């Protein structure tokens, strides 16, 4: 009898833990498809932070020579999401975030402060990636043209996979005003492949989901590498996941953030209206500041 009572109490506890109105999301419905993406990207509720962490390797790709392992990378993104409403497009969400990624020595694992460029033999200062903000446009179940939101996905047994390719081609702030004529556009591609347990992602009795993600980025050289227009690209390849708490980040990242990027332990405010930063816009400010503080070169005699 006691055992039956205990089992009965346990069953009641499980039932009580299931949110009222819990259901299974249908990826074919625009509202549910958007909710699936929100559960992938965001925290447990509006305003609750979510932290993504990734770790990987960074290679060179130059025509006519073998690829080189240049760096390891450790990165994180902290974000929050809030619901937004539109009378025609429905209830959606807006995501605000900031992110840090540090370049580390492949042999020692230590964060690199300087780096000897193997192509030029010049030692340069390393600028870590620290972009604030990295915000997304609001997403809704229906577009401005009335088209329903569609989720690119594939069901693989117990896994729910969502590939996302982001081609980038836009004005490079480090180049001049004639890029459409002579080139120098910023050209890159980012590839995110999210994978989550289907039951965790689709069943709303779970407050959110904790997917894994692979991240590949193909881009121009980092500007701080001072490559002077050399042909080639860099390839980032990393694996990551959404963490359940900021404290789950590795020590190397938490220490670096505490020392040099203290505001990166929390997301930007939900109403953040600042323009997004990229490595190129941040580098421009960094380089301009270094020039401003550099000692004036002596004038050459005649």
DRENDO-1510 file (C-alpha; in Angstrom, 1 decimal, always signed):
<recs>
REC; n; res; u; v; w
REC; 1; UNK; +0.0; +0.0; +0.0 .
REC; 2; UNK; +2.8; +2.4; +0.9 .
REC; 3; UNK; +4.6; +1.6; -2.3 .
REC; 4; UNK; +1.4; +2.3; -4.3 .
REC; 5; UNK; +0.9; +5.6; -2.5 .
REC; 6; UNK; +4.5; +6.6; -3.2 .
REC; 7; UNK; +4.1; +5.7; -6.9 .
REC; 8; UNK; +0.8; +7.6; -7.0 .
REC; 9; UNK; +2.5; +10.7; -5.5 .
REC; 10; UNK; +5.3; +10.5; -8.0 .
REC; 11; UNK; +2.9; +10.3; -10.9 .
REC; 12; UNK; +1.0; +13.4; -9.5 .
REC; 13; UNK; +4.4; +15.2; -9.3 .
REC; 14; UNK; +5.1; +14.4; -12.9 .
REC; 15; UNK; +1.7; +15.6; -14.0 .
REC; 16; UNK; +2.1; +18.8; -12.0 .
REC; 17; UNK; +5.5; +19.5; -13.7 .
REC; 18; UNK; +3.9; +19.4; -17.2 .
REC; 19; UNK; +2.8; +22.9; -18.1 .
REC; 20; UNK; -0.9; +23.4; -18.8 .
REC; 21; UNK; -1.7; +23.4; -22.5 .
REC; 22; UNK; +1.5; +21.5; -23.4 .
REC; 23; UNK; +1.4; +20.2; -26.9 .
REC; 24; UNK; +3.5; +18.9; -29.8 .
REC; 25; UNK; +4.6; +21.6; -32.3 .
REC; 26; UNK; +4.0; +21.0; -36.0 .
REC; 27; UNK; +6.9; +22.3; -38.2 .
REC; 28; UNK; +4.4; +22.6; -41.1 .
REC; 29; UNK; +2.5; +25.4; -39.4 .
REC; 30; UNK; +4.1; +28.8; -39.6 .
REC; 31; UNK; +3.4; +29.8; -36.0 .
REC; 32; UNK; +4.8; +26.5; -34.8 .
REC; 33; UNK; +7.8; +26.6; -37.1 .
REC; 34; UNK; +8.7; +30.0; -35.7 .
REC; 35; UNK; +8.3; +28.7; -32.2 .
REC; 36; UNK; +10.7; +25.8; -33.0 .
REC; 37; UNK; +13.3; +28.3; -34.1 .
REC; 38; UNK; +12.7; +30.5; -31.0 .
REC; 39; UNK; +13.2; +27.4; -28.8 .
REC; 40; UNK; +16.4; +26.7; -30.7 .
REC; 41; UNK; +17.8; +30.2; -30.3 .
REC; 42; UNK; +16.4; +31.6; -27.1 .
REC; 43; UNK; +16.1; +31.1; -23.4 .
REC; 44; UNK; +13.3; +29.5; -21.4 .
REC; 45; UNK; +11.0; +32.6; -21.6 .
REC; 46; UNK; +11.0; +36.2; -22.8 .
REC; 47; UNK; +14.0; +38.1; -21.2 .
REC; 48; UNK; +15.7; +34.9; -20.0 .
REC; 49; UNK; +19.3; +34.7; -21.2 .
REC; 50; UNK; +20.6; +31.9; -23.4 .
REC; 51; UNK; +24.3; +31.2; -23.9 .
REC; 52; UNK; +25.9; +29.4; -26.8 .
REC; 53; UNK; +29.4; +28.1; -26.6 .
REC; 54; UNK; +31.6; +26.8; -29.5 .
REC; 55; UNK; +35.2; +25.5; -29.9 .
REC; 56; UNK; +37.1; +24.8; -33.0 .
REC; 57; UNK; +40.0; +25.3; -35.4 .
REC; 58; UNK; +40.9; +28.0; -37.9 .
REC; 59; UNK; +42.8; +27.2; -41.1 .
REC; 60; UNK; +44.2; +29.1; -44.1 .
REC; 61; UNK; +43.2; +28.3; -47.6 .
REC; 62; UNK; +45.6; +29.6; -50.2 .
REC; 63; UNK; +45.8; +28.4; -53.9 .
REC; 64; UNK; +48.9; +26.3; -54.5 .
REC; 65; UNK; +49.8; +25.5; -50.9 .
REC; 66; UNK; +48.6; +23.1; -48.3 .
REC; 67; UNK; +46.1; +24.4; -45.8 .
REC; 68; UNK; +47.6; +25.5; -42.5 .
REC; 69; UNK; +46.2; +25.2; -39.0 .
REC; 70; UNK; +46.6; +28.8; -37.8 .
REC; 71; UNK; +44.6; +29.0; -34.5 .
REC; 72; UNK; +42.2; +27.4; -32.3 .
REC; 73; UNK; +39.1; +29.3; -31.3 .
REC; 74; UNK; +36.9; +29.5; -28.2 .
REC; 75; UNK; +33.7; +31.5; -28.5 .
REC; 76; UNK; +30.4; +32.4; -26.9 .
REC; 77; UNK; +27.3; +34.3; -27.6 .
REC; 78; UNK; +24.8; +35.6; -24.9 .
REC; 79; UNK; +21.4; +36.6; -26.0 .
REC; 80; UNK; +17.8; +37.1; -25.0 .
REC; 81; UNK; +14.6; +37.1; -27.0 .
REC; 82; UNK; +11.3; +39.1; -26.5 .
REC; 83; UNK; +7.9; +38.7; -28.1 .
REC; 84; UNK; +6.8; +41.2; -30.7 .
REC; 85; UNK; +3.4; +41.6; -32.3 .
REC; 86; UNK; +2.3; +42.8; -35.7 .
REC; 87; UNK; -1.4; +43.1; -36.6 .
REC; 88; UNK; -0.8; +41.5; -40.0 .
REC; 89; UNK; +2.3; +39.2; -39.5 .
REC; 90; UNK; +1.3; +37.8; -36.1 .
REC; 91; UNK; +3.2; +37.2; -32.9 .
REC; 92; UNK; +7.0; +36.8; -33.4 .
REC; 93; UNK; +10.2; +37.5; -31.5 .
REC; 94; UNK; +13.3; +39.7; -31.6 .
REC; 95; UNK; +16.7; +38.5; -30.6 .
REC; 96; UNK; +19.5; +40.7; -29.2 .
REC; 97; UNK; +23.0; +39.4; -28.5 .
REC; 98; UNK; +26.7; +40.0; -28.1 .
REC; 99; UNK; +29.6; +37.6; -28.7 .
REC; 100; UNK; +33.2; +37.0; -27.9 .
REC; 101; UNK; +35.7; +34.6; -29.6 .
REC; 102; UNK; +39.4; +34.3; -28.7 .
REC; 103; UNK; +42.2; +33.0; -30.8 .
REC; 104; UNK; +44.3; +30.5; -29.0 .
REC; 105; UNK; +47.7; +28.9; -29.7 .
REC; 106; UNK; +47.1; +25.4; -31.1 .
REC; 107; UNK; +50.0; +24.0; -29.1 .
REC; 108; UNK; +49.6; +25.7; -25.7 .
REC; 109; UNK; +45.9; +26.6; -25.6 .
REC; 110; UNK; +46.8; +30.0; -24.4 .
REC; 111; UNK; +45.1; +33.1; -25.8 .
REC; 112; UNK; +47.3; +34.8; -28.4 .
REC; 113; UNK; +48.1; +38.5; -27.9 .
REC; 114; UNK; +50.6; +38.6; -30.7 .
REC; 115; UNK; +51.1; +36.4; -33.8 .
REC; 116; UNK; +54.0; +36.0; -36.2 .
REC; 117; UNK; +52.5; +36.0; -39.7 .
REC; 118; UNK; +54.2; +33.1; -41.6 .
REC; 119; UNK; +53.7; +34.7; -45.0 .
REC; 120; UNK; +55.2; +38.1; -44.1 .
REC; 121; UNK; +57.4; +37.2; -41.0 .
REC; 122; UNK; +55.8; +40.3; -39.3 .
REC; 123; UNK; +54.6; +40.0; -35.7 .
REC; 124; UNK; +51.2; +41.6; -35.4 .
REC; 125; UNK; +48.8; +42.3; -32.5 .
REC; 126; UNK; +45.9; +39.9; -32.3 .
REC; 127; UNK; +42.4; +41.5; -32.0 .
REC; 128; UNK; +40.0; +39.0; -30.4 .
REC; 129; UNK; +36.5; +39.0; -31.8 .
REC; 130; UNK; +34.2; +41.0; -29.5 .
REC; 131; UNK; +31.0; +42.2; -31.3 .
REC; 132; UNK; +28.4; +44.1; -29.5 .
REC; 133; UNK; +25.6; +44.1; -30.5 .
REC; 134; UNK; +24.8; +41.2; -32.9 .
REC; 135; UNK; +21.1; +41.6; -33.1 .
REC; 136; UNK; +18.5; +40.0; -35.4 .
REC; 137; UNK; +15.6; +41.5; -37.2 .
REC; 138; UNK; +12.2; +40.6; -35.8 .
REC; 139; UNK; +10.9; +37.3; -37.1 .
REC; 140; UNK; +7.2; +36.6; -37.6 .
REC; 141; UNK; +5.0; +33.7; -38.7 .
REC; 142; UNK; +4.2; +35.6; -41.9 .
REC; 143; UNK; +6.4; +37.9; -44.0 .
REC; 144; UNK; +5.5; +41.4; -45.1 .
REC; 145; UNK; +4.3; +39.9; -48.4 .
REC; 146; UNK; +2.1; +37.4; -46.5 .
REC; 147; UNK; +4.2; +34.4; -47.2 .
REC; 148; UNK; +4.3; +31.9; -44.3 .
REC; 149; UNK; +7.5; +31.3; -42.3 .
REC; 150; UNK; +9.1; +28.0; -43.4 .
REC; 151; UNK; +11.6; +26.0; -41.4 .
REC; 152; UNK; +14.3; +24.2; -43.2 .
REC; 153; UNK; +14.7; +20.9; -41.4 .
REC; 154; UNK; +15.1; +17.2; -41.7 .
REC; 155; UNK; +13.8; +14.6; -39.2 .
REC; 156; UNK; +16.4; +11.9; -38.6 .
REC; 157; UNK; +15.0; +9.3; -36.2 .
REC; 158; UNK; +15.1; +10.9; -32.8 .
REC; 159; UNK; +17.0; +13.9; -34.1 .
REC; 160; UNK; +15.7; +17.1; -35.6 .
REC; 161; UNK; +18.2; +18.8; -37.9 .
REC; 162; UNK; +18.1; +22.4; -39.1 .
REC; 163; UNK; +20.8; +23.6; -41.6 .
REC; 164; UNK; +21.2; +27.3; -42.1 .
REC; 165; UNK; +23.4; +28.9; -44.7 .
REC; 166; UNK; +24.1; +32.6; -44.5 .
REC; 167; UNK; +25.9; +34.1; -47.6 .
REC; 168; UNK; +27.4; +37.5; -46.9 .
REC; 169; UNK; +28.3; +40.1; -49.5 .
REC; 170; UNK; +28.3; +43.7; -48.5 .
REC; 171; UNK; +30.1; +47.0; -48.2 .
REC; 172; UNK; +33.5; +46.6; -46.5 .
REC; 173; UNK; +34.1; +49.5; -44.1 .
REC; 174; UNK; +37.9; +49.1; -44.5 .
REC; 175; UNK; +37.7; +49.8; -48.2 .
REC; 176; UNK; +36.8; +52.9; -50.3 .
REC; 177; UNK; +33.6; +54.1; -51.9 .
REC; 178; UNK; +34.1; +52.5; -55.2 .
REC; 179; UNK; +33.8; +48.8; -54.3 .
REC; 180; UNK; +31.1; +48.1; -56.9 .
REC; 181; UNK; +33.7; +49.1; -59.5 .
REC; 182; UNK; +37.0; +47.7; -58.2 .
REC; 183; UNK; +36.0; +45.0; -55.7 .
REC; 184; UNK; +36.9; +44.7; -52.1 .
REC; 185; UNK; +33.4; +43.8; -51.0 .
REC; 186; UNK; +33.2; +41.9; -47.8 .
REC; 187; UNK; +32.5; +38.3; -48.9 .
REC; 188; UNK; +31.9; +35.4; -46.6 .
REC; 189; UNK; +29.6; +32.5; -45.8 .
REC; 190; UNK; +28.5; +31.2; -42.5 .
REC; 191; UNK; +27.0; +27.7; -42.1 .
REC; 192; UNK; +25.1; +26.7; -39.0 .
REC; 193; UNK; +23.8; +23.1; -38.6 .
REC; 194; UNK; +21.6; +22.8; -35.5 .
REC; 195; UNK; +20.7; +19.3; -34.2 .
REC; 196; UNK; +18.4; +18.7; -31.2 .
REC; 197; UNK; +16.4; +15.8; -29.8 .
REC; 198; UNK; +13.0; +15.9; -31.5 .
REC; 199; UNK; +11.1; +15.3; -28.3 .
REC; 200; UNK; +12.9; +18.1; -26.5 .
REC; 201; UNK; +12.5; +20.6; -29.3 .
REC; 202; UNK; +8.9; +19.8; -30.4 .
REC; 203; UNK; +7.2; +19.1; -27.0 .
REC; 204; UNK; +6.3; +22.3; -25.2 .
REC; 205; UNK; +6.3; +20.5; -21.9 .
REC; 206; UNK; +10.0; +21.3; -22.1 .
REC; 207; UNK; +10.5; +25.0; -21.5 .
REC; 208; UNK; +13.2; +25.2; -24.2 .
REC; 209; UNK; +15.6; +23.1; -26.1 .
REC; 210; UNK; +19.4; +22.7; -25.9 .
REC; 211; UNK; +20.6; +21.9; -29.4 .
REC; 212; UNK; +24.1; +21.2; -30.6 .
REC; 213; UNK; +25.4; +23.3; -33.5 .
REC; 214; UNK; +28.2; +23.0; -36.0 .
REC; 215; UNK; +29.6; +26.2; -37.4 .
REC; 216; UNK; +31.6; +26.7; -40.5 .
REC; 217; UNK; +32.7; +30.2; -41.7 .
REC; 218; UNK; +34.6; +30.9; -44.9 .
REC; 219; UNK; +35.8; +34.5; -45.1 .
REC; 220; UNK; +38.5; +36.9; -46.0 .
REC; 221; UNK; +41.6; +37.1; -43.8 .
REC; 222; UNK; +41.1; +38.7; -40.4 .
REC; 223; UNK; +42.1; +42.3; -40.9 .
REC; 224; UNK; +44.5; +42.3; -38.0 .
REC; 225; UNK; +46.5; +39.6; -39.8 .
REC; 226; UNK; +47.9; +42.4; -42.0 .
REC; 227; UNK; +47.9; +40.2; -45.2 .
REC; 228; UNK; +48.3; +43.2; -47.5 .
REC; 229; UNK; +45.9; +41.8; -50.1 .
REC; 230; UNK; +47.4; +38.4; -50.4 .
REC; 231; UNK; +45.2; +35.8; -52.1 .
REC; 232; UNK; +43.5; +33.4; -49.8 .
REC; 233; UNK; +40.8; +32.9; -47.1 .
REC; 234; UNK; +40.4; +31.5; -43.7 .
REC; 235; UNK; +38.1; +28.6; -42.7 .
REC; 236; UNK; +36.6; +28.3; -39.2 .
REC; 237; UNK; +35.2; +24.9; -38.2 .
REC; 238; UNK; +33.7; +24.6; -34.8 .
REC; 239; UNK; +31.2; +22.6; -32.7 .
REC; 240; UNK; +29.0; +24.1; -30.0 .
REC; 241; UNK; +25.9; +23.9; -27.9 .
REC; 242; UNK; +23.4; +26.0; -26.0 .
REC; 243; UNK; +24.4; +25.9; -22.3 .
REC; 244; UNK; +22.1; +25.8; -19.4 .
REC; 245; UNK; +24.0; +28.5; -17.5 .
REC; 246; UNK; +26.8; +31.0; -18.2 .
REC; 247; UNK; +29.0; +29.3; -15.6 .
REC; 248; UNK; +29.3; +26.3; -17.8 .
REC; 249; UNK; +31.6; +28.2; -20.1 .
REC; 250; UNK; +35.3; +27.1; -20.0 .
REC; 251; UNK; +37.5; +29.0; -17.6 .
REC; 252; UNK; +39.6; +30.5; -20.4 .
REC; 253; UNK; +36.6; +32.3; -21.7 .
REC; 254; UNK; +35.1; +33.4; -18.4 .
REC; 255; UNK; +38.5; +34.7; -17.3 .
REC; 256; UNK; +39.0; +36.7; -20.5 .
REC; 257; UNK; +35.5; +38.1; -20.4 .
REC; 258; UNK; +35.9; +39.1; -16.7 .
REC; 259; UNK; +39.2; +40.8; -17.5 .
REC; 260; UNK; +38.5; +42.5; -20.8 .
REC; 261; UNK; +34.9; +42.3; -21.8 .
REC; 262; UNK; +32.8; +42.4; -18.5 .
REC; 263; UNK; +29.5; +43.4; -20.1 .
REC; 264; UNK; +29.6; +40.2; -22.2 .
REC; 265; UNK; +28.3; +38.1; -19.3 .
REC; 266; UNK; +24.8; +39.3; -20.1 .
REC; 267; UNK; +22.7; +40.1; -23.2 .
REC; 268; UNK; +22.0; +43.6; -24.5 .
REC; 269; UNK; +18.8; +45.2; -23.4 .
REC; 270; UNK; +15.7; +43.9; -25.2 .
REC; 271; UNK; +15.0; +47.3; -26.8 .
REC; 272; UNK; +18.6; +47.7; -28.1 .
REC; 273; UNK; +18.4; +49.8; -31.2 .
REC; 274; UNK; +22.2; +50.2; -32.0 .
REC; 275; UNK; +23.6; +49.1; -35.4 .
REC; 276; UNK; +25.3; +45.8; -35.4 .
REC; 277; UNK; +29.0; +45.4; -35.1 .
REC; 278; UNK; +31.2; +43.1; -37.1 .
REC; 279; UNK; +34.9; +42.2; -36.8 .
REC; 280; UNK; +35.5; +44.7; -39.6 .
REC; 281; UNK; +33.7; +47.6; -38.0 .
REC; 282; UNK; +35.3; +46.9; -34.6 .
REC; 283; UNK; +38.8; +46.6; -36.3 .
REC; 284; UNK; +38.4; +50.0; -37.9 .
REC; 285; UNK; +37.8; +51.6; -34.5 .
REC; 286; UNK; +40.7; +49.5; -33.0 .
REC; 287; UNK; +43.1; +50.5; -35.8 .
REC; 288; UNK; +42.0; +54.2; -35.7 .
REC; 289; UNK; +42.6; +54.3; -31.9 .
REC; 290; UNK; +46.0; +52.7; -32.3 .
REC; 291; UNK; +47.0; +55.3; -34.9 .
REC; 292; UNK; +45.7; +58.1; -32.8 .
REC; 293; UNK; +47.8; +57.0; -29.8 .
REC; 294; UNK; +51.0; +56.1; -31.8 .
REC; 295; UNK; +54.0; +58.4; -31.4 .
REC; 296; UNK; +54.4; +60.8; -34.3 .
REC; 297; UNK; +57.0; +59.6; -36.8 .
REC; 298; UNK; +60.0; +61.9; -37.2 .
REC; 299; UNK; +59.9; +64.1; -40.3 .
REC; 300; UNK; +62.4; +63.2; -43.0 .
REC; 301; UNK; +65.1; +65.7; -43.9 .
REC; 302; UNK; +65.7; +66.9; -47.4 .
</recs>
